[in-house]
Amino acid sequence: MGSGATEGRELETVSFPIERSKLRELARTFKDDDPVWYDEGAAAAAGFDAVPLPPTATVLADHWRERGATFHVEAAGLDLSRVLHGEVSWEFLRPLRIGDELTATSTLVGDERRSGKRGGEMRLVTVETAYATAAGEVVARRRDTLIETAPR
């Protein structure tokens, strides 16, 4: 049964650049030792624009939000101590490129309550974020489902 009370509400818009240094940090996190991430000469030789960026490059927007990755939890009125990240999916309309200046607009697209298997009620909130270039071209969409578990 959906609550519908806040669905369709825009949560935030934030602009951020896709910088080589941040991609290097992501590659280090994933233990990816491919030289295209660390050596600009190797990247140029490989035609770096042809190297597909990981879908997780979209999380760079969290570094530009005032409250970082917890923003969506707070904006949806969820209790952070009871929130799990249920799932994430991406749709890419074109590859993301180093040097892109993107604007991420997050919108609450789902808000429902369900009975939990362990008792109590869970709240499932779905946030969709559209990533657009400075020219307004939407290049990617990300959909996150946040689960607020029942109080114990």
N, C-alpha and C positions, 0 to 999 in steps of 0.2 A: 504494500500500500504506500504510494508516494505521498510525501507531505506537500510537495509543490510550492511551499511558501516562498522559497528563495530561488527556484529554478529560473534560469534566464538572466540572472543578475550578473553584470560584469563585475569581476572582483578587482582587476588591476590591469594596467598597461605599463610595461617597462621596456626600455630600449637598451640594447647591449651589442657590443661588437664580437665577432668571432675572431679571436686573436690567436696567432700561432702559439704564443706562450701558454695560453689556457689549454690548447689541444695537447701540447707537450705534457702538461700536468695530468690530463686525462689519460694519455698513453702510459705515463709512469704508473698511474693508479691501476691500470689494467695489465701492467707488466708487459706491455707491447714494446719490444726493442727495435722495431723497424726504423731504420735511419730517416725515413721521410718525416717522422715526427720530431726528430732532434737536430737534423742537419739541413740547413736551408739549401745547400748545394744538392744534396740527395733529393730533396723535395722538388727542386726546380728540374732536375734531370728526369724525375719520374712524372713531371707534369702535375704538380700538386693538386691542381683543380680537378684532375681525374681521379685522385685518391678519395674514395668515399669516406666522409666523416662519420664517426659512430653516431647512432641515434642519440646517445647520451650527451652529445654536444648541446642539445637543447637545455640541459640542466644548467648551462652557463648563466641563464637568466636568473637563477636563484642567487648568484653572487652579486647581482645588481639590485635585488630587492632589499628594502630596508630590514625586513625580518627574515630574509633568506628563505630556506626550504620550509619553514614553519608557517609562512604567510597564508597559504591556502587553508591550512587547519584552522588558524585563527579567524580568517575571513568567513569561513563557513560556520563558525560558532561551535567547533568541536573541542572536546577536552583532550589536549595533546597526550596526557598520560594514558589514554585509552585508545589511541589511534594506531592502526596498522595501515601500511600501504598495500592495498589489495592487488592492484595490477596497473600496468601502464601499456599503452599501445601508441604507435606512431604511424602517421601517413606522410610520406614525402612526395611533394609535387614536383620538386627538382632537387638535385643534390645541394646541400649546404656547402658554402665555400669560405675559405679563409678570406677575411676582409669584408664579408657580409656584415652590414649593420642591420640588425633585426629588431623588430618591435613585437613583443610577446603580449597578447591580450588574452587574459584568462576569464572564462565565463563558467558559472555554475550551471551545468546542464542536467544534473540529476540529483535528487535528494529523496531517499526512500528509507523506510524502516522495515526491518524483518525480524522475525523471532530467531534468536540464536540457538544453536544446537546444544549449548550448555546452559540454556535458560536465559531469560531476559531478552531485551530488545537491542538489536544492532542498528546503527544508522549508516547507510552507504551514501557517500557524496561523490559525485562524478564532476570533475573539472576538465574542461576542454580548453587548451591553449592554442591559439593560432599564431604562427610566426610569419611576419610579413617584412619585406624589404622596405627600404626608404621610399621606393616607388609605389608601395602599396600592394605588391605582388605577394600573395600568401604562398609560402614555399614549403610549409610543413604544419602539421597539426599533431598535438599530443593530447592523449586522454588518460587521466589518472583517476583511479577509484580509491577513495579513502574510506576506511571502515572504523567507525567508533564502536568499540565493544560495549556490552552492558556493564554498568557499575557492579562491582563486587561487594 
